[in-house]
Protein backbone atom coordinates (compact mmCIF):
# COMPACT_ATOMS: atom_id res chain seq x y z
CA UNK A 1 0.00 0.00 0.00
CA UNK A 2 2.84 2.37 0.83
CA UNK A 3 4.36 1.70 -2.59
CA UNK A 4 1.02 2.58 -4.20
CA UNK A 5 1.00 5.96 -2.50
CA UNK A 6 4.57 6.60 -3.63
CA UNK A 7 3.43 5.93 -7.18
CA UNK A 8 0.47 8.29 -6.65
CA UNK A 9 2.88 11.06 -5.61
CA UNK A 10 4.97 10.42 -8.70
CA UNK A 11 1.88 10.44 -10.91
CA UNK A 12 0.73 13.73 -9.36
CA UNK A 13 4.16 15.31 -9.89
CA UNK A 14 4.31 14.30 -13.57
CA UNK A 15 0.71 15.36 -14.17
CA UNK A 16 1.19 18.78 -12.56
CA UNK A 17 4.46 19.21 -14.44
CA UNK A 18 2.83 18.62 -17.82
CA UNK A 19 -0.19 20.72 -16.83
CA UNK A 20 2.16 23.67 -16.19
CA UNK A 21 3.95 23.02 -19.49
CA UNK A 22 0.58 23.00 -21.30
CA UNK A 23 -0.39 26.32 -19.71
CA UNK A 24 2.87 27.89 -20.89
CA UNK A 25 2.36 26.65 -24.45
CA UNK A 26 -1.23 27.88 -24.34
CA UNK A 27 0.13 31.39 -23.76
CA UNK A 28 2.37 30.87 -26.78
CA UNK A 29 -0.69 29.74 -28.79
CA UNK A 30 0.98 26.39 -29.41
CA UNK A 31 -1.50 23.77 -28.24
CA UNK A 32 -2.10 21.79 -31.43
CA UNK A 33 -0.97 21.31 -35.02
CA UNK A 34 -3.11 24.14 -36.41
CA UNK A 35 -1.56 26.59 -33.98
CA UNK A 36 1.93 25.30 -34.72
CA UNK A 37 1.49 25.73 -38.48
CA UNK A 38 0.66 29.41 -38.08
CA UNK A 39 4.18 30.46 -37.08
CA UNK A 40 7.64 29.84 -38.47
CA UNK A 41 8.87 28.09 -35.31
CA UNK A 42 5.53 26.53 -34.36
CA UNK A 43 6.42 22.94 -35.30
CA UNK A 44 9.67 23.22 -33.35
CA UNK A 45 7.80 24.45 -30.27
CA UNK A 46 5.06 21.81 -30.43
CA UNK A 47 7.76 19.14 -30.89
CA UNK A 48 9.41 20.47 -27.73
CA UNK A 49 6.11 20.23 -25.85
CA UNK A 50 5.63 16.62 -26.98
CA UNK A 51 9.24 15.78 -26.12
CA UNK A 52 8.73 17.07 -22.57
CA UNK A 53 5.54 15.01 -22.39
CA UNK A 54 7.47 11.91 -23.45
CA UNK A 55 9.96 12.50 -20.63
CA UNK A 56 7.29 13.04 -17.96
CA UNK A 57 4.67 10.49 -19.03
CA UNK A 58 6.95 7.91 -20.59
CA UNK A 59 10.61 7.85 -19.65
CA UNK A 60 10.37 8.90 -15.99
CA UNK A 61 7.34 6.73 -15.28
CA UNK A 62 8.77 3.70 -17.13
CA UNK A 63 12.07 3.88 -15.25
CA UNK A 64 10.65 4.50 -11.78
CA UNK A 65 7.58 2.21 -11.90
CA UNK A 66 8.92 -1.13 -13.22
CA UNK A 67 5.88 -3.13 -12.06
CA UNK A 68 3.74 -1.54 -14.78
CA UNK A 69 6.18 -1.94 -17.67
CA UNK A 70 4.37 -5.01 -18.97
CA UNK A 71 1.44 -2.77 -19.90
CA UNK A 72 3.61 -1.32 -22.66
CA UNK A 73 5.04 -4.63 -23.85
CA UNK A 74 3.78 -6.51 -26.91
CA UNK A 75 0.26 -7.70 -26.06
CA UNK A 76 -1.37 -11.06 -26.59
CA UNK A 77 -4.08 -11.24 -29.24
CA UNK A 78 -7.34 -10.35 -27.43
CA UNK A 79 -10.54 -12.35 -27.58
CA UNK A 80 -12.56 -12.14 -30.78
CA UNK A 81 -15.33 -9.96 -29.33
CA UNK A 82 -12.79 -7.46 -27.95
CA UNK A 83 -10.91 -7.50 -31.25
CA UNK A 84 -14.05 -6.85 -33.28
CA UNK A 85 -15.09 -4.03 -30.96
CA UNK A 86 -11.60 -2.56 -31.25
CA UNK A 87 -11.77 -2.46 -35.05
CA UNK A 88 -15.24 -0.92 -34.88
CA UNK A 89 -14.16 1.82 -32.45
CA UNK A 90 -10.95 2.45 -34.40
CA UNK A 91 -12.91 2.82 -37.65
CA UNK A 92 -15.45 5.13 -36.03
CA UNK A 93 -12.64 7.20 -34.48
CA UNK A 94 -10.92 7.58 -37.84
CA UNK A 95 -14.16 8.46 -39.60
CA UNK A 96 -15.16 11.07 -37.00
CA UNK A 97 -11.64 12.52 -37.08
CA UNK A 98 -11.79 12.86 -40.87
CA UNK A 99 -15.21 14.53 -40.75
CA UNK A 100 -14.05 16.87 -38.00
CA UNK A 101 -10.93 17.82 -39.96
CA UNK A 102 -12.96 18.40 -43.12
CA UNK A 103 -15.33 20.70 -41.23
CA UNK A 104 -12.44 22.56 -39.61
CA UNK A 105 -10.60 23.05 -42.89
CA UNK A 106 -13.56 24.82 -44.47
CA UNK A 107 -12.93 27.67 -42.06
CA UNK A 108 -9.40 28.51 -43.23
CA UNK A 109 -7.71 29.28 -46.54
CA UNK A 110 -4.33 30.37 -45.19
CA UNK A 111 -1.20 28.96 -46.81
CA UNK A 112 1.31 27.59 -44.30
CA UNK A 113 5.03 27.41 -45.04
CA UNK A 114 5.74 23.82 -44.09
CA UNK A 115 6.48 20.86 -46.32
CA UNK A 116 7.11 17.13 -46.33
CA UNK A 117 10.48 17.54 -44.59
CA UNK A 118 8.57 18.60 -41.46
CA UNK A 119 6.17 15.64 -41.55
CA UNK A 120 8.54 12.90 -40.42
CA UNK A 121 9.86 14.69 -37.34
CA UNK A 122 6.49 15.98 -36.18
CA UNK A 123 4.51 12.76 -36.52
CA UNK A 124 7.31 10.54 -35.20
CA UNK A 125 7.53 12.60 -32.01
CA UNK A 126 3.74 12.97 -31.88
CA UNK A 127 3.07 9.23 -32.02
CA UNK A 128 5.78 8.44 -29.46
CA UNK A 129 4.17 11.09 -27.24
CA UNK A 130 0.74 9.45 -27.64
CA UNK A 131 2.23 6.11 -26.60
CA UNK A 132 3.77 7.70 -23.50
CA UNK A 133 0.46 9.50 -22.91
CA UNK A 134 -1.49 6.23 -22.93
CA UNK A 135 1.13 4.54 -20.78
CA UNK A 136 0.57 7.25 -18.20
CA UNK A 137 -3.23 7.65 -18.30
CA UNK A 138 -4.62 4.25 -19.31
CA UNK A 139 -1.60 2.45 -17.89
CA UNK A 140 0.06 3.53 -14.67
CA UNK A 141 -2.59 6.01 -13.50
CA UNK A 142 -5.58 3.78 -14.26
CA UNK A 143 -4.11 0.55 -12.87
CA UNK A 144 -2.74 2.29 -9.78
CA UNK A 145 -6.24 3.59 -9.06
CA UNK A 146 -7.58 0.08 -9.59
CA UNK A 147 -5.27 -1.10 -6.79
CA UNK A 148 -6.78 1.34 -4.28
CA UNK A 149 -10.37 1.75 -5.53
CA UNK A 150 -13.14 0.14 -7.58
CA UNK A 151 -13.28 -0.09 -11.37
CA UNK A 152 -15.94 2.64 -11.56
CA UNK A 153 -13.89 5.05 -9.43
CA UNK A 154 -10.68 4.26 -11.31
CA UNK A 155 -12.37 5.03 -14.64
CA UNK A 156 -13.99 8.16 -13.19
CA UNK A 157 -10.81 9.67 -11.75
CA UNK A 158 -8.68 8.70 -14.76
CA UNK A 159 -11.19 10.28 -17.14
CA UNK A 160 -11.56 13.43 -15.03
CA UNK A 161 -7.79 13.95 -15.04
CA UNK A 162 -7.76 13.19 -18.76
CA UNK A 163 -10.38 15.90 -19.30
CA UNK A 164 -8.45 18.30 -17.06
CA UNK A 165 -5.27 17.91 -19.11
CA UNK A 166 -7.33 18.94 -22.17
CA UNK A 167 -8.48 22.18 -20.53
CA UNK A 168 -6.14 24.18 -22.76
CA UNK A 169 -7.48 22.57 -25.94
CA UNK A 170 -10.62 23.28 -27.98
CA UNK A 171 -14.13 22.78 -26.58
CA UNK A 172 -14.65 19.87 -28.98
CA UNK A 173 -11.61 18.07 -27.57
CA UNK A 174 -12.68 18.73 -23.98
CA UNK A 175 -16.19 17.36 -24.52
CA UNK A 176 -14.91 14.45 -26.59
CA UNK A 177 -12.44 13.47 -23.87
CA UNK A 178 -15.26 12.17 -21.64
CA UNK A 179 -16.61 9.28 -23.76
CA UNK A 180 -13.23 8.69 -25.39
CA UNK A 181 -11.47 8.43 -22.03
CA UNK A 182 -13.99 5.93 -20.69
CA UNK A 183 -13.75 3.71 -23.77
CA UNK A 184 -9.96 3.63 -23.66
CA UNK A 185 -9.97 2.74 -19.95
CA UNK A 186 -12.29 -0.19 -20.65
CA UNK A 187 -10.06 -1.50 -23.43
CA UNK A 188 -7.05 -1.34 -21.12
CA UNK A 189 -8.98 -3.06 -18.34
CA UNK A 190 -10.17 -5.99 -20.43
CA UNK A 191 -6.83 -6.54 -22.20
CA UNK A 192 -4.31 -5.61 -19.46
CA UNK A 193 -2.35 -3.58 -21.97
CA UNK A 194 -2.33 -0.03 -23.30
CA UNK A 195 -1.84 -1.09 -26.91
CA UNK A 196 -5.45 -1.08 -28.08
CA UNK A 197 -6.06 2.26 -26.36
CA UNK A 198 -2.94 3.63 -28.04
CA UNK A 199 -3.91 2.36 -31.49
CA UNK A 200 -7.38 3.90 -31.21
CA UNK A 201 -5.90 7.18 -29.99
CA UNK A 202 -3.27 7.27 -32.73
CA UNK A 203 -5.95 6.53 -35.33
CA UNK A 204 -8.09 9.43 -34.13
CA UNK A 205 -5.18 11.84 -33.87
CA UNK A 206 -3.37 10.60 -36.96
CA UNK A 207 -6.32 10.83 -39.34
CA UNK A 208 -7.24 14.30 -38.09
CA UNK A 209 -3.74 15.77 -38.05
CA UNK A 210 -2.55 14.22 -41.30
CA UNK A 211 -5.68 15.57 -43.00
CA UNK A 212 -5.03 19.02 -41.52
CA UNK A 213 -1.34 18.98 -42.45
CA UNK A 214 -1.93 17.91 -46.05
CA UNK A 215 -4.68 20.46 -46.61
CA UNK A 216 -2.99 23.43 -44.94
CA UNK A 217 0.39 22.87 -46.55
CA UNK A 218 0.63 20.66 -49.64
CA UNK A 219 -2.83 21.23 -51.16
CA UNK A 220 -2.78 24.94 -50.45
CA UNK A 221 0.55 25.33 -52.24
CA UNK A 222 -0.71 23.46 -55.30
CA UNK A 223 -3.89 25.54 -55.61
N, C-alpha and C positions, 0 to 999 in steps of 0.2 A: 504493500500500500504506500509506503514511504517513497518507493521508487516511482510509483505512479504520479505522486504529487511533484516530484522533481521533474518529471517529464512535462507536467502541466505548467510549471514555471518556465521551462524552456520553450514550450509552445507559445505561452503568453508573450515572452520576450521577442521571439521571432515574429509573431503576429503584429505586435505593437511597432516593432522596427519597420516592417514593410508598410504598415499603415502610415507611419510618419513619412516614409519615402514616397508613398502614393500622394500624400498631401502636398509635398514639395513639387512633385511633377505636375500636379493639378494646377499649381500656381504658374508653372511654366507652359501650361496648356499642352502638355504631352502625356495624355492618358491613354491614347489608342492610336491605331495606324493612321486614321484620317488626320488627327492632330499632328502626328509626326511628319506627314507628307506636306504639310503647309509651310514648313520652314526648312532652310538649307541644312541645318544640323539636327533636324527632328528625328530621323532614323537613328542617328548616333545616340541621341539622348534616350529614346525609347529602348534601344538595345542595352544601354547602361541600366535602365530601370529593371529590365528583365534579368540582366546578369546579377544584379543585387538580389532579386527575388530567388534566383537559382541558388545563390549562396545561403540565404536565410531559410528557404523552404526545402531545399534539397541537400546541399553539401553538409551544412551544420547539423541538420536533423539526422541525416543518414549516418554521419560519423558518431554522433553522441547517443543515438537511440538504436543500437544494433538489433534489439529484439523485434523491431518492426521492418527490418530490411527485406524479409521474405515477401512483403507486400509488393515490392518493386521488382522482384525476380520474375523470370518467365513463368507464366501461369499454366495450370493444367487446362485442357479443353473443358469448358463448362457443360452442364447438362443441356440437352437439346432445347428444352423450353426456354432456358436462360439465353442460349445462343440465338434462338429465333427472335426473342424479345430484344436482344441487343441489336441485331441487324435492323429491326423495325425502328427502334429509337434512333439509331445512328442515321438511318435514311431520313427519318422525319426531321432530325436535327439539321442535316445537310440541306434539305429542301427549305426549311424555314429560314436558315441562314442565307440561302441564295435569294429567296423572296425579300428578305429584310435588306440585303445589300442592294438589290435592284431598286427597291423603293427609295433607299437612301441616296443612291446615285442619281436619281432624277432631280435631286435638289441642288446639284452642283455641276458646273461646267468649267471649273478651274483646271488649268494644265499644271501638273506637278513635275518638277525637274528631277525625277528619279527613274532609273532604268533597271534592266535585268541584273546588272552587277550588284545592285542592292538587295535583290530578292533572296539570294542564297544566305547571306549573313543574317538578315532579319528573320526569316522563317526558321532557320536552324536554331537560332537563339530562342525564338518564340516557342517552338515546339518542345525544346528542352525545358524551358520555363514552365510550360503547361504540365509536363511530367512531374517536375518538382512541386508544382502547385497541387496536383492531385495526390502526390505522396504525402504532402502536409495535411490537406483538408480531408480527403476521403481515405487517407492512410493513417498516419500517426494520430492526428487530432480525433478522428472518428473512433478509431479502435481503442484509444486511451479512454475516451468517454464511455465506451462500452464496458470497460473494466470497472468503472466506478458508478455506472448508472444503467438505466434500462435502454432498450433499443430506441424507443420513442424519444426519450430525452437526448440520447446521443445524436439522433438525426436532427432533432430540434435545435440543439445548441450548435452543432456543426453548420447547419444551414443558416442560422442567424449570423454566425461569424462570417460565413461565406457572403451573405448579403451585405454585411457591414463593410467588408473589404471592397465591395463594389460601390460604395457610397460616393466615390469620386467619378464614377462612370455615368453613362446616360441613364435616363429613367427606364428605358426599355431593358437595359441590362440589369438594373436593380430589380425590376419586377420579374424578369425572367429567371433571376437567380433562385427564386423560391422553389418553383416546381423542378427546375433543373438540378438544384442542389439535393433535393430529396431523392430524385431518381438515381443520381450518381451514388449517393450513400447506400441505397438499396442494392445496386449492382455490386458494390464493394463488399457489402455484408454477405450476400449470397454466394460470392465467389472467393472471398478471402484474398483479394488482390485488387490493386488499383488499375489494372490494365484496361478493363472494359470501360471504366469511368474515364480514363485518359483518352481512349480511342474515340469515345463519343464526344468528349470535350474538344479534341483536336479536329474532329470532323466539323463540328459547329463553327469553331474559330477559323479553321483553315478555309472552308468554303466561303465564309463571309469575307475574310481578309484578302484572300487571293482574288476574289471577284472585285473587291474595292481597289486593290493594287493595280490589277490589269486595266480596269476602266479609267482610273485617275492618272495613269501614267502612259502605258503603251497605246491604248485606244485613243486617248486624247491627242497624243502626238501624231497619230496617223490621220486624224480627221482634219 
